[in-house]
Amino acid sequence: MKRLLLLGVGSALMFTMGGVGPAQADNGPHRSTAALAGSTGNLLSTPGTRCAGCHRAHTAKAEYLLKEAQPALCYTCHAAGMGAVTDVANGVENGTGLALRGGGFNTAAIGAGLATKDMGAVDPVSGRMATLNQQIPALAVPATSTSKHQIDGLTSGTAWGNGATGSGIGKSLTLECGSCHDPHGNGNYRILRPIPVDSGYASHEIKAAVVDNPATTTVNETAAAVMSPATGIKIPDAVGKVYTTTNYWLSGDTNVPVDPTATLTGTTKVTDVQPDGYINNIANWCTTCHTRYLAASGSYKTDSGDATLMYKHRSNANYKAGAANCITCHVSHGSNAVMSGASIGMNPGDTAVAGADSRLLRVNNRGTCNMCHNV
């Protein structure tokens, strides 16, 4: 579908595209028939949820025989009071009004100004205090989104960090809903494409994060491995579909099976758990677009050789809830966080408008830093 790309970031990605009629969980009703490899039998479409829900053979109004262009086509299901469970336009679940984990494009229900945390006792050895019980509550009434992934298929936006080392702030892309999501279903988490369309993934090396050695807690610099451009990043599908949250600090998805082969990319502690397949893969997936943003432990003091992205906050950790992962700080669709004072105009491309440029962050005024750091 005409340059189908969406810049990947965010809590669990909630977007699912459906045809006319009730659209249930992703990887379900989007499939046009039961014609999988090796299958036999009746391939007649079920009226209302199959091909004709989105396509017209002779009177199409958009490319790929779509009856209308994205995102309007997607919003025939994924908007207020429509057939899909997820109202991604407004960031809530249809029928319940509960907050979607990925925020929303027009409004979002993130309690960005209500974030809290507790402090533990001072460690006598390190002098540090443990950060406990972080909470970012959901709002009962969504607020206007101050940042979002641009998905109208017409407006170009910057995929920050997209490009080769030293190539500036990023690449201009024109995106649509299907850029990241496969409308026909593919068995992956939230029907995410292994390689988003036009991401630049095939032309840049996306490296797996450098891993902390669990035995010595020292950085194993040889652990970096180049992902395959032919394969992309595959995230296992969730066993149960839970699209909502009451705490936006929780960024993993325990409904995705644990990956027993995953290496914990952090300093292992007794409280660390084997990562679910979502949190273990999502940072690599986000950086199929934001190609230079994937950063390992120690990147804050290691010159990357890139004049623009010289030193970087870690983004690859997967070893506990709230670990430093892309999705820990950002949501995927849109955020209602607001910025003021020194938080305005911090990054290239920012505008000096109060409340703007929230960068899909979960907490007002870059307060997401304080959710982990005690300063």
Number of C-alpha atoms within 10 A of each C-alpha: 19 16 18 21 27 27 31 27 28 28 28 27 24 27 27 30 30 32 27 20 17 15 22 17 19 30 22 17 22 25 21 20 15 13 12 8 6 5 9 9 7 9 11 10 14 12 11 16 20 21 20 17 19 24 20 16 11 8 10 15 13 16 12 14 16 20 20 17 20 22 18 14 21 25 19 22 24 28 21 21 14 18 20 28 23 32 28 31 21 26 33 30 22 21 13 9 18 21 31 31 32 32 36 33 24 20 24 33 32 36 25 24 16 13 22 14 14 12 12 12 10 11 10 8 6 7 9 12 15 14 16 13 11 18 18 23 20 23 17 13 14 22 19 17 26 23 24 24 25 22 23 15 22 13 12 14 16 17 21 20 22 26 22 15 17 16 14 15 19 21 18 13 22 22 28 27 27 28 26 25 29 25 26 21 22 19 18 19 25 26 27 29 24 21 24 26 23 18 28 19 24 16 10 19 18 26 19 18 22 23 23 22 18 16 8 10 12 13 18 13 12 8 13 14 12 11 18 13 17 10 10 18 24 19 24 20 21 20 11 11 16 15 21 22 21 18 18 29 26 19 26 24 21 16 16 20 16 18 16 10 8 15 16 20 24 24 18 18 10 5 7 14 14 17 27 24 25 26 30 24 21 25 29 28 27 22 26 31 31 26 25 25 23 26 26 26 23 14 17 14 11 12 13 17 11 14 13 15 17 15 17 19 17 19 23 28 28 28 25 21 18 18 22 23 29 29 30 26 26 25 28 27 34 34 36 32 29 25 24 17 11 9 19 20 17 12 11 10 11 13 13 15 12 15 20 20 25 27 23 26 30 31 28 21 20 22 19 19 12 14 23 16 11 11 5
